[in-house]
Amino acid sequence: MPNLALRVTRRLQRSLRTRGFVGSLAHALDALGAHLRGRAPAHPDAAADDDFDRRFGVDTSGVIPQADLDVDDPSWVHGSAYVATSPIDFAEVLAPFALDPARAAFVDLGCGKGRVLMMAGALPFERVLGVEYSQTLADIARRNLASYRGARRAQSIEVVTGDASAFAYPEGDLVVFMYHPFDEVVMQRVVDALRRRQRTSPHRLLVLYFKPVHAALWQAADFVETRFESSRYSVYEAAPVT
Ligand SMILES: C[S@@+](CC[C@H](N)C(=O)[O-])C[C@H]1O[C@@H](n2cnc3c(N)ncnc32)[C@H](O)[C@@H]1O
């Protein structure tokens, strides 16, 4: 983890980029107020997080600001804080889509500590892959996968350390999962990479996007159709190949 001075500088740098000067000031005042009232900002699903970790013997809970992570690449400023997807949300997003997991790979772009990989790994996917550019989080994800006590039906589960926008997707049907991992700059690169893949290797593609802050980029993408949209998550699908 970077030292305190560097973390403060990086938090400021990122806040100015995402909130602007006035927004950063308002956010700082809010945080100070909460601190003075003795209320540490907590993840809204903190109880469900702890429950998941206790049941399965892993460490996936907590919120880690991007500025506190160990990403040296200048692209870190485009990344979101680490926070894990709630198990209830995950079950809901996959339920209505009749895809055959045995013929598909599941990829979590920005997999953090790997909770989604464990949940997807309970389904019989051909492959489950997580991409994470923080070495620390990627290592925690690998340890979690080794100690996870839950069901595992996927044929393989792996964590790749690297930038999600440069990831080389496997061949075949694909489910791409994202929980608001990055800003519009990196999201546009991801949309472009998947468009290129879809042109050269047309297969079934399902994009599950949680906290879809940059849904507009997917709505504008000409190679997918919108299947579902809400403020919690959106689902896009490549037009079926005939
Ligand atoms: C909100 S967390 C989601 C974690 C996990 N997908 C889940 O739902 O439990 C977003 C993660 O994306 C990672 N991230 C952000 N930008 C990235 C990038 N360009 N390449 C790879 N990982 C990235 C962050 O480090 C963080 O761990």
The ligand as an SDF file (V2000), in Angstrom:
LIG
                    3D

 27 29  0  0  0  0  0  0  0  0999 V2000
  -16.0630   -2.0930   -7.4380 C   0  0  0  0  0  0  0  0  0  0  0  0
  -14.6880   -3.2140   -7.4180 S   0  0  0  0  0  0  0  0  0  0  0  0
  -15.5080   -4.6900   -7.9330 C   0  0  0  0  0  0  0  0  0  0  0  0
  -14.8530   -5.9720   -7.4360 C   0  0  0  0  0  0  0  0  0  0  0  0
  -15.4860   -7.2650   -7.9450 C   0  0  0  0  0  0  0  0  0  0  0  0
  -15.7300   -7.2340   -9.3580 N   0  0  0  0  0  0  0  0  0  0  0  0
  -16.8010   -7.5520   -7.2470 C   0  0  0  0  0  0  0  0  0  0  0  0
  -17.8350   -7.2100   -7.8310 O   0  0  0  0  0  0  0  0  0  0  0  0
  -16.8080   -8.0850   -6.1360 O   0  0  0  0  0  0  0  0  0  0  0  0
  -13.7950   -2.6640   -8.8740 C   0  0  0  0  0  0  0  0  0  0  0  0
  -12.4210   -3.2930   -9.0370 C   0  0  0  0  0  0  0  0  0  0  0  0
  -11.9140   -2.9630  -10.3230 O   0  0  0  0  0  0  0  0  0  0  0  0
  -10.5060   -2.8240  -10.2400 C   0  0  0  0  0  0  0  0  0  0  0  0
  -10.0610   -2.0290  -11.4080 N   0  0  0  0  0  0  0  0  0  0  0  0
  -10.2870   -0.7310  -11.6800 C   0  0  0  0  0  0  0  0  0  0  0  0
   -9.7600   -0.3870  -12.8700 N   0  0  0  0  0  0  0  0  0  0  0  0
   -9.1930   -1.5040  -13.3760 C   0  0  0  0  0  0  0  0  0  0  0  0
   -8.5140   -1.7940  -14.5950 C   0  0  0  0  0  0  0  0  0  0  0  0
   -8.3100   -0.8500  -15.5360 N   0  0  0  0  0  0  0  0  0  0  0  0
   -8.0570   -3.0470  -14.7940 N   0  0  0  0  0  0  0  0  0  0  0  0
   -8.2620   -4.0140  -13.8540 C   0  0  0  0  0  0  0  0  0  0  0  0
   -8.8930   -3.8030  -12.6810 N   0  0  0  0  0  0  0  0  0  0  0  0
   -9.3720   -2.5620  -12.4470 C   0  0  0  0  0  0  0  0  0  0  0  0
  -10.3230   -2.1040   -8.8990 C   0  0  0  0  0  0  0  0  0  0  0  0
   -8.9870   -2.2280   -8.4210 O   0  0  0  0  0  0  0  0  0  0  0  0
  -11.3570   -2.8270   -8.0370 C   0  0  0  0  0  0  0  0  0  0  0  0
  -10.7960   -3.9430   -7.4140 O   0  0  0  0  0  0  0  0  0  0  0  0
  1  2  1  0
  2  3  1  0
  2 10  1  0
  3  4  1  0
  4  5  1  0
  5  6  1  0
  5  7  1  0
  7  8  2  0
  7  9  1  0
 10 11  1  0
 11 12  1  0
 11 26  1  0
 12 13  1  0
 13 14  1  0
 13 24  1  0
 14 15  1  0
 14 23  1  0
 15 16  2  0
 16 17  1  0
 17 18  1  0
 17 23  2  0
 18 19  1  0
 18 20  2  0
 20 21  1  0
 21 22  2  0
 22 23  1  0
 24 25  1  0
 24 26  1  0
 26 27  1  0
M  CHG  2   2   1   9  -1
M  END
$$$$
